[in-house]
């Protein structure tokens, strides 16, 4: 995907809370669905609520399959354009907390 063609979307499905310190989202990806291509501009933590796996697809064409269990907590400080695809038969849901400042 060339930069000039890139239309980036929201990083998650719905904002739950935002203040001057954090922005908290829910990400929900149903089976067979994908998130929009997006870029995280802040470091963030995810807490898996339900689901078992996602495929992360990156702008350069690389892919990573990631497996999860409810309760898994992950910190991410890497910021690359990507989207996630749910290739399972189970809905995936997490809480994503972006850190401001």
Backbone bond lengths (Angstrom), bond angles and torsions (degrees), N, CA, C in turn:
res aa  C-N    CA-C-N  psi(-1)  N-CA   C-N-CA  omega(-1)  CA-C   N-CA-C  phi
1 X - - - 1.444 - - 1.525 107.50 -
2 X 1.318 117.89 120.18 1.459 122.34 179.52 1.520 110.24 -76.69
3 X 1.349 116.18 148.06 1.465 120.12 -179.99 1.513 112.10 -55.03
4 X 1.335 117.68 -38.31 1.463 120.29 -176.85 1.529 111.98 -68.35
5 X 1.346 117.31 -22.79 1.461 121.97 -179.94 1.524 112.94 -92.62
6 X 1.311 116.36 -5.91 1.459 121.27 -170.15 1.526 112.01 -76.03
7 X 1.324 115.38 123.02 1.462 123.31 171.06 1.521 105.95 -116.80
8 X 1.319 116.53 102.88 1.457 119.37 -176.76 1.515 110.86 -87.19
9 X 1.316 115.23 144.42 1.460 121.24 179.83 1.511 111.34 -107.79
10 X 1.320 115.10 -171.72 1.461 121.57 176.49 1.518 109.95 -65.21
11 X 1.331 116.06 153.06 1.464 119.78 -178.27 1.524 112.97 -79.31
12 X 1.304 116.86 -14.92 1.468 120.44 178.87 1.528 108.58 -153.36
13 X 1.321 116.08 -173.47 1.460 121.32 -169.60 1.527 113.98 -83.10
14 X 1.332 116.95 -46.66 1.471 119.97 -175.62 1.528 109.78 -148.67
15 X 1.332 116.34 140.30 1.463 121.50 176.12 1.524 108.49 -82.21
16 X 1.327 115.94 127.06 1.462 121.82 179.06 1.522 112.08 -94.25
17 X 1.339 116.17 -34.28 1.458 121.31 -177.60 1.516 108.54 -161.38
18 X 1.325 116.05 140.89 1.459 119.94 172.72 1.514 109.16 -143.87
19 X 1.337 114.88 133.51 1.456 120.85 172.87 1.526 107.85 -142.03
20 X 1.323 118.44 -164.81 1.460 120.08 -176.46 1.525 113.13 -76.12
21 X 1.331 118.65 -7.69 1.464 121.94 -178.74 1.529 114.52 -108.66
22 X 1.341 117.46 -35.36 1.470 121.15 -176.22 1.520 111.26 -142.50
23 X 1.323 114.65 159.81 1.461 122.32 167.53 1.525 105.32 -129.91
24 X 1.339 115.67 123.50 1.465 120.54 -174.83 1.522 108.89 -114.13
25 X 1.318 115.29 128.42 1.459 123.47 -176.63 1.522 110.28 -120.99
26 X 1.333 116.06 160.98 1.464 123.62 159.78 1.520 106.33 -106.43
27 X 1.314 115.68 135.05 1.467 121.08 169.07 1.515 106.28 -110.52
28 X 1.327 116.47 123.85 1.462 122.18 177.53 1.523 107.49 -126.50
29 X 1.335 116.17 122.43 1.462 121.10 178.61 1.525 107.44 -128.62
30 X 1.320 115.56 110.28 1.456 120.94 -179.73 1.524 111.11 -73.26
31 X 1.339 117.47 160.03 1.466 120.51 178.40 1.530 111.37 -52.81
32 X 1.319 115.64 133.22 1.462 121.91 178.64 1.519 114.24 80.30
33 X 1.320 118.03 -2.18 1.466 122.05 -178.21 1.526 110.77 -100.87
34 X 1.356 115.02 168.34 1.466 121.86 177.93 1.515 109.12 -136.53
35 X 1.308 115.98 151.48 1.465 120.75 172.50 1.525 107.83 -75.29
36 X 1.327 117.84 163.94 1.461 119.53 171.80 1.538 109.83 -66.75
37 X 1.320 116.62 156.82 1.455 120.09 169.26 1.521 106.22 -61.74
38 X 1.331 117.24 135.74 1.461 120.29 -176.54 1.525 110.91 -155.23
39 X 1.319 114.45 168.47 1.458 122.02 177.94 1.519 108.64 -133.99
40 X 1.318 116.36 126.04 1.461 121.73 173.47 1.529 107.28 -82.14
41 X 1.295 116.53 122.72 1.460 119.83 178.68 1.520 112.07 -97.39
42 X 1.318 116.42 -4.34 1.467 122.40 179.25 1.520 109.39 -128.11
43 X 1.330 116.26 154.47 1.459 120.61 170.62 1.525 108.08 -64.64
44 X 1.342 116.34 151.86 1.456 119.39 -176.45 1.522 111.88 -153.99
45 X 1.328 114.33 161.99 1.461 123.54 175.13 1.513 107.40 -120.10
46 X 1.335 116.76 140.21 1.455 121.11 172.62 1.529 109.20 -117.38
47 X 1.328 114.41 144.18 1.460 122.18 175.68 1.523 106.63 -124.93
48 X 1.324 116.77 115.54 1.457 121.29 -176.99 1.525 109.76 -74.16
49 X 1.330 115.26 128.10 1.460 121.98 179.54 1.529 110.00 -99.61
50 X 1.331 116.28 -43.05 1.466 120.64 175.97 1.517 109.48 -155.18
51 X 1.317 115.29 158.77 1.458 120.88 179.09 1.508 111.43 116.27
52 X 1.335 114.09 171.60 1.459 118.66 -175.06 1.513 114.73 -130.32
53 X 1.337 118.43 -23.93 1.467 119.30 -178.21 1.522 110.57 -166.70
54 X 1.323 114.52 156.19 1.464 123.14 171.50 1.518 107.74 -142.92
55 X 1.321 115.93 155.06 1.457 121.52 170.98 1.523 106.36 -107.13
56 X 1.331 116.39 121.80 1.466 121.19 174.60 1.523 107.35 -89.38
57 X 1.320 116.31 123.47 1.466 122.40 176.56 1.516 107.84 -109.11
58 X 1.338 116.57 127.83 1.452 121.13 -177.04 1.521 110.66 -104.78
59 X 1.316 114.73 158.30 1.462 122.71 -176.90 1.532 112.32 -56.27
60 X 1.324 117.24 -31.09 1.475 120.53 -178.69 1.526 113.01 -81.54
61 X 1.353 116.94 2.49 1.458 120.65 178.04 1.517 114.64 96.13
62 X 1.317 117.89 -8.27 1.464 119.54 178.24 1.524 110.25 -76.60
63 X 1.331 114.52 157.09 1.466 121.59 -178.43 1.522 108.64 -137.13
64 X 1.331 115.76 146.35 1.464 121.41 174.89 1.514 108.52 -136.09
65 X 1.326 116.03 126.09 1.468 119.84 174.34 1.520 107.72 -89.25
66 X 1.317 115.88 129.02 1.460 121.55 -178.09 1.522 108.88 -123.25
67 X 1.330 116.11 131.00 1.458 120.57 179.23 1.527 109.13 -104.67
68 X 1.325 115.03 150.41 1.457 121.62 -174.06 1.514 110.87 -141.19
69 X 1.330 114.01 163.05 1.461 123.12 168.31 1.519 106.98 -133.52
70 X 1.318 117.89 146.17 1.467 119.15 175.15 1.529 110.37 -52.00
71 X 1.314 115.42 134.53 1.459 121.57 -177.89 1.513 113.58 99.58
72 X 1.340 118.38 -14.95 1.463 120.25 177.34 1.523 109.84 -61.59
73 X 1.328 115.84 137.66 1.458 122.87 179.06 1.522 107.65 -123.49
74 X 1.343 116.04 131.16 1.463 120.89 -178.81 1.521 110.47 -134.39
75 X 1.339 116.32 138.90 1.465 122.66 172.38 1.516 107.93 -100.81
76 X 1.340 117.49 137.40 1.458 121.80 177.10 1.519 109.41 -129.75
77 X 1.317 115.44 126.26 1.453 121.93 176.29 1.512 111.69 -119.13
78 X 1.335 116.43 -1.51 1.469 122.08 178.78 1.522 108.42 -87.96
79 X 1.309 116.48 135.47 1.459 120.33 -174.34 1.526 109.83 -126.09
80 X 1.334 115.22 97.53 1.467 122.84 178.49 1.520 108.32 -129.73
81 X 1.323 116.57 146.99 1.464 120.51 175.91 1.525 107.77 -64.67
82 X 1.336 115.44 130.80 1.462 120.62 -178.11 1.521 110.15 -161.22
83 X 1.316 114.12 175.14 1.464 122.64 167.41 1.510 106.97 -144.23
84 X 1.323 116.48 164.48 1.462 120.33 176.06 1.518 108.90 -118.51
85 X 1.324 115.07 142.99 1.461 122.89 -178.87 1.522 108.03 -121.26
86 X 1.325 115.64 132.56 1.459 121.00 176.78 1.523 107.84 -97.10
87 X 1.332 116.36 101.21 1.462 121.01 -179.78 1.526 111.85 -99.15
88 X 1.343 115.94 19.99 1.462 120.76 178.93 1.531 109.62 -103.75
89 X 1.321 116.10 -177.54 1.463 121.40 176.47 1.526 111.63 -101.14
90 X 1.328 116.29 11.90 1.459 122.43 -176.63 1.522 110.21 -120.53
91 X 1.328 116.92 136.10 1.459 120.41 176.30 1.529 109.28 -62.31
92 X 1.348 116.50 141.20 1.456 122.00 174.95 1.525 108.62 -108.21
93 X 1.329 116.17 135.99 1.463 120.67 178.33 1.520 108.91 -145.47
94 X 1.336 115.57 135.58 1.451 119.42 172.29 1.517 110.48 -139.48
95 X 1.316 115.02 166.63 1.456 123.12 169.08 1.517 105.31 -105.60
96 X 1.329 116.51 128.48 1.451 122.72 -176.50 1.531 107.83 -117.69
97 X 1.322 116.23 124.93 1.461 121.60 -177.62 1.517 108.42 -115.29
98 X 1.334 116.20 112.14 1.468 121.64 175.64 1.522 109.03 -90.32
99 X 1.337 116.04 138.61 1.461 121.72 178.82 1.518 110.11 -98.74
100 X 1.308 116.17 124.99 1.466 121.48 177.59 1.521 108.86 -95.63
101 X 1.344 115.36 140.04 1.460 120.65 173.56 1.446 117.32 62.43
